């Protein structure tokens, strides 16, 4: 178990990575022409998918790593690098666009339902969010700890639903510049978390390096 402030940090980290505010312009564009009920259904389906993916990663992420023979410390370094790249993109206000290829965007326009792909995956619950819950879940195997991570994941899914449900009003109130400013701030926070993951993983993989830094 970790202190309760640590779980606030986990929730904040997940919220910054999922970044439901940054997806609003894309969501509005992809759902243009939909009826209000269809738009709400899309928001609900995408949010539920985000919750399911994060909870599943929390519960079976570590066993999958063990199955493939990947150590959690190596995963921390790899996940940290991925988060750092995402943070850099966010600070340049192009995070969500970088997660979606041109082919996926074209396919999304042709789909009757785009809630799961590409909105939920990979734009919201992508590799960065999945890596984060796996790394935090490895801190402790106590049921209460895993339950708190699952609760954080579900809260992020709830915030995502509220953001997507009110995407049109938010986009009218906040300009694109305002959204970009918020995304850059979240990117700065994510960069700090990424450095923690990388340094923590390297300290275990290269203990001599950690001892050298202390001398």
C-alpha positions as CSV (number, residue, x, y, z in Angstrom):
1,X,0.0,0.0,0.0
2,X,1.1,3.6,-0.5
3,X,-0.2,6.8,1.2
4,X,-3.5,8.2,0.1
5,X,-1.7,11.1,-1.6
6,X,0.0,8.6,-3.8
7,X,-3.4,7.5,-5.1
8,X,-4.2,11.1,-5.9
9,X,-1.0,11.1,-8.0
10,X,-2.0,7.9,-9.8
11,X,-5.4,9.4,-10.6
12,X,-3.8,12.6,-11.8
13,X,-1.3,10.8,-13.9
14,X,-4.0,8.7,-15.6
15,X,-6.1,11.7,-16.2
16,X,-3.2,13.5,-17.8
17,X,-2.4,10.5,-20.0
18,X,-5.9,9.8,-21.1
19,X,-6.4,13.5,-21.6
20,X,-10.2,13.7,-22.3
21,X,-10.0,17.4,-22.8
22,X,-7.5,17.0,-25.6
23,X,-9.8,14.6,-27.5
24,X,-12.7,17.1,-27.6
25,X,-11.8,18.7,-31.0
26,X,-11.4,15.3,-32.6
27,X,-14.6,13.9,-31.0
28,X,-16.6,16.9,-32.2
29,X,-15.2,16.4,-35.7
30,X,-15.8,12.6,-35.8
31,X,-19.4,12.9,-34.5
32,X,-20.4,15.8,-36.7
33,X,-23.7,15.1,-38.3
34,X,-24.8,12.7,-35.6
35,X,-28.0,13.1,-33.7
36,X,-27.7,14.1,-30.1
37,X,-28.7,10.6,-28.9
38,X,-26.1,9.0,-31.1
39,X,-23.4,11.4,-29.9
40,X,-24.3,10.6,-26.3
41,X,-24.2,6.8,-27.0
42,X,-20.8,7.2,-28.7
43,X,-19.5,9.1,-25.6
44,X,-20.9,6.4,-23.3
45,X,-19.5,3.5,-25.3
46,X,-16.0,5.1,-25.5
47,X,-15.9,5.9,-21.8
48,X,-16.9,2.3,-20.8
49,X,-14.3,1.0,-23.1
50,X,-11.6,3.1,-21.5
51,X,-12.6,1.8,-18.1
52,X,-12.7,-1.8,-19.2
53,X,-9.2,-1.5,-20.9
54,X,-7.6,0.1,-17.8
55,X,-9.1,-2.3,-15.3
56,X,-8.1,-5.3,-17.5
57,X,-4.5,-3.9,-17.7
58,X,-4.5,-3.5,-13.9
59,X,-5.5,-7.1,-13.3
60,X,-3.7,-9.1,-16.1
61,X,-0.9,-6.7,-17.1
62,X,1.8,-8.2,-14.8
63,X,1.0,-11.8,-15.6
64,X,1.3,-11.0,-19.3
65,X,4.7,-9.4,-18.8
66,X,5.9,-12.5,-16.9
67,X,4.5,-14.7,-19.7
68,X,6.7,-12.9,-22.2
69,X,9.7,-12.8,-19.9
70,X,9.7,-9.0,-19.6
71,X,10.8,-7.6,-16.2
72,X,8.8,-4.8,-14.6
73,X,12.0,-2.6,-14.4
74,X,12.6,-2.9,-18.2
75,X,8.9,-2.1,-18.7
76,X,9.3,1.0,-16.5
77,X,12.1,2.3,-18.7
78,X,10.2,1.5,-21.9
79,X,6.9,2.9,-20.6
80,X,8.7,6.0,-19.2
81,X,10.2,6.7,-22.6
82,X,6.8,6.3,-24.2
83,X,5.2,8.7,-21.7
84,X,8.0,11.2,-22.2
85,X,7.4,11.2,-26.0
86,X,3.7,11.7,-25.3
87,X,4.5,14.5,-22.9
88,X,6.6,16.2,-25.5
89,X,3.8,15.9,-28.0
90,X,1.3,17.3,-25.5
91,X,3.5,20.3,-24.8
92,X,3.5,20.9,-28.5
93,X,-0.3,20.6,-28.5
94,X,-0.4,17.7,-30.9
95,X,-0.7,14.7,-28.6
96,X,-4.0,13.3,-29.7
97,X,-3.3,13.7,-33.3
98,X,0.0,11.8,-33.1
99,X,-1.8,8.7,-31.8
100,X,-4.0,8.4,-34.9
101,X,-2.7,7.6,-38.3
102,X,-4.2,9.0,-41.5
103,X,-5.5,5.5,-42.3
104,X,-7.3,5.3,-39.0
105,X,-8.8,8.7,-39.4
106,X,-10.1,7.8,-42.8
107,X,-11.5,4.5,-41.6
108,X,-13.2,6.2,-38.6
109,X,-15.1,8.5,-41.0
110,X,-16.5,5.4,-42.7
111,X,-17.5,3.5,-39.6
112,X,-21.0,3.6,-38.2
113,X,-19.6,3.5,-34.7
114,X,-16.3,5.1,-33.9
115,X,-16.6,4.9,-30.1
116,X,-14.2,2.0,-29.6
117,X,-11.8,2.6,-32.4
118,X,-10.3,5.1,-32.7
119,X,-11.8,7.2,-29.9
120,X,-11.4,4.8,-26.9
121,X,-8.4,3.1,-28.4
122,X,-5.8,4.4,-29.2
123,X,-6.7,8.0,-28.7
124,X,-7.8,7.7,-25.0
125,X,-6.7,4.4,-23.5
126,X,-3.6,3.9,-25.5
127,X,-0.2,2.3,-24.8
128,X,0.7,5.1,-22.4
129,X,-2.3,4.6,-20.1
130,X,-2.0,0.9,-20.2
131,X,1.7,1.0,-19.3
132,X,1.0,3.4,-16.4
133,X,-1.6,1.2,-14.7
134,X,0.6,-1.9,-15.1
135,X,3.6,-0.1,-13.5
136,X,1.5,1.3,-10.6
137,X,-0.2,-2.1,-10.0
138,X,3.2,-3.7,-9.5
139,X,3.9,-1.5,-6.5
140,X,1.8,-3.8,-4.3
141,X,-0.3,-6.9,-4.8
142,X,-2.6,-6.2,-1.9
143,X,-6.3,-6.2,-2.9
144,X,-6.8,-2.7,-1.5
145,X,-4.0,-1.3,-3.6
146,X,-5.3,-2.9,-6.8
147,X,-8.8,-1.7,-5.8
148,X,-7.6,1.9,-5.5
149,X,-6.0,1.7,-9.0
150,X,-9.2,0.2,-10.4
151,X,-11.2,3.0,-8.7
152,X,-8.8,5.6,-10.2
153,X,-9.3,4.0,-13.6
154,X,-13.1,4.1,-13.3
155,X,-13.0,7.8,-12.1
156,X,-10.9,8.6,-15.2
157,X,-13.5,6.9,-17.3
158,X,-16.3,8.9,-15.6
159,X,-14.4,12.2,-16.2
160,X,-14.0,11.1,-19.8
161,X,-17.7,10.4,-20.2
162,X,-18.5,13.9,-18.8
163,X,-16.0,15.5,-21.1
164,X,-17.3,13.8,-24.2
165,X,-20.9,14.2,-23.2
166,X,-20.4,18.0,-23.0
167,X,-17.9,18.2,-25.8
168,X,-19.9,20.6,-28.0
169,X,-20.6,23.1,-25.2
170,X,-17.0,22.9,-24.0
171,X,-15.7,23.5,-27.5
172,X,-17.9,26.6,-27.8
173,X,-16.8,28.0,-24.4
174,X,-13.1,27.1,-24.7
175,X,-11.2,28.1,-27.8
176,X,-8.7,25.8,-29.4
177,X,-6.0,27.9,-27.8
178,X,-7.5,27.4,-24.3
179,X,-7.6,23.6,-24.8
180,X,-4.0,23.6,-26.0
181,X,-2.9,25.5,-22.9
182,X,-4.6,23.0,-20.6
183,X,-3.0,20.1,-22.6
184,X,0.5,21.7,-22.4
185,X,0.1,21.9,-18.6
186,X,-0.9,18.3,-18.4
187,X,2.0,17.4,-20.6
188,X,4.5,19.1,-18.3
189,X,3.1,17.0,-15.4
190,X,3.3,13.8,-17.5
191,X,7.0,14.5,-18.3
192,X,7.8,14.6,-14.6
193,X,6.1,11.3,-14.1
194,X,7.9,9.8,-17.1
195,X,11.2,10.7,-15.7
196,X,10.3,9.0,-12.4
197,X,9.5,5.8,-14.2
198,X,12.7,5.9,-16.2
199,X,15.0,6.7,-13.3
200,X,13.3,4.1,-11.1
201,X,13.7,1.4,-13.7
202,X,17.3,2.3,-14.5
203,X,18.2,2.3,-10.7
204,X,17.1,-1.4,-10.6
205,X,18.5,-2.4,-13.9
206,X,21.8,-0.6,-13.4
207,X,22.4,-0.4,-9.6
208,X,26.0,0.7,-10.2
209,X,24.7,3.8,-12.0
210,X,22.5,4.6,-9.0
211,X,25.5,4.2,-6.6
212,X,27.6,6.4,-8.8
213,X,25.0,9.2,-8.7
214,X,25.0,9.1,-4.9
215,X,28.8,9.3,-4.6
